[in-house]
Amino acid sequence: MEALHPRAVVAGHKQRARPDDPACLEDTRRYVQDAIRLLDATPKPTPQAFFDRMTARHPDRINPAPLWYSSVGLLGPAAHAAPASSGS
């Protein structure tokens, strides 16, 4: 998509106040690369640790629930319920 040099990129899920800026492509790339780095770590993080590290690195994400579900799906069942911070 970046190769098309867009003037605007409309994200499907975003904060309404954020502009339709092509910079969101780099933001998304950084988010995915951070997730890959954490998943490749040795030892593997727990679902809670993965969730905590991702939310610390990307505190502006508006819906942490999919991150929590992905954490459990990728790293195994959680030892406890979803963290309190995922309810925003």
C-alpha positions in Angstrom: 0.0 0.0 0.0 2.8 2.4 0.8 4.2 1.9 -2.7 1.0 3.7 -4.0 2.0 6.8 -2.0 -1.5 7.5 -0.6 -2.5 10.9 0.7 -4.9 9.3 3.1 -5.3 5.9 4.7 -8.6 5.2 6.4 -8.2 2.6 9.2 -11.1 0.3 9.9 -10.8 0.6 13.6 -9.3 3.8 15.0 -9.8 6.6 17.4 -12.1 9.1 15.8 -9.8 12.0 16.6 -6.9 10.5 14.7 -6.4 11.7 11.1 -6.5 9.4 8.1 -2.8 9.7 7.8 -0.6 7.2 5.9 1.6 7.2 9.0 -0.8 4.6 10.4 0.8 2.1 8.1 4.1 2.5 9.9 2.4 2.4 13.3 0.8 -0.9 12.4 4.1 -2.3 11.1 5.8 -1.3 14.4 3.0 -3.0 16.4 3.3 -6.3 14.4 7.1 -6.2 14.6 7.0 -5.7 18.4 4.6 -8.6 18.7 6.8 -10.9 16.6 9.9 -9.9 18.7 8.1 -10.7 21.9 6.7 -14.0 20.6 10.2 -15.0 19.4 11.8 -14.3 22.8 13.3 -17.1 24.9 11.8 -18.0 27.2 8.3 -17.4 25.7 6.4 -14.8 27.6 3.2 -15.8 29.5 0.0 -14.4 28.0 -0.1 -11.9 30.8 3.5 -10.8 30.2 3.0 -10.5 26.5 -0.2 -8.4 27.0 1.5 -6.2 29.6 4.6 -5.6 27.3 2.5 -4.8 24.3 0.2 -2.4 26.1 3.2 -0.7 27.6 4.8 -0.2 24.2 1.5 0.8 22.6 -0.7 2.5 25.2 -2.7 4.4 22.6 -4.5 1.4 21.2 -8.2 1.8 21.9 -9.3 -1.8 22.3 -7.0 -4.1 24.3 -9.4 -7.0 24.4 -8.3 -8.5 21.0 -4.7 -8.3 22.2 -5.7 -10.3 25.4 -7.5 -12.9 23.4 -4.6 -13.2 21.0 -2.2 -13.5 23.9 -4.1 -16.5 25.3 -4.6 -18.0 21.8 -0.9 -17.7 20.9 0.7 -18.5 24.2 -1.7 -20.9 25.9 -4.5 -20.7 28.5 -4.2 -18.0 31.1 -3.8 -18.8 34.7 -6.3 -16.2 35.6 -9.0 -13.9 34.2 -8.4 -11.1 31.7 -6.4 -8.2 33.3 -8.3 -5.3 34.6 -6.7 -3.0 32.1 -8.4 -4.8 29.2 -11.8 -3.6 30.1 -11.4 0.0 28.7 
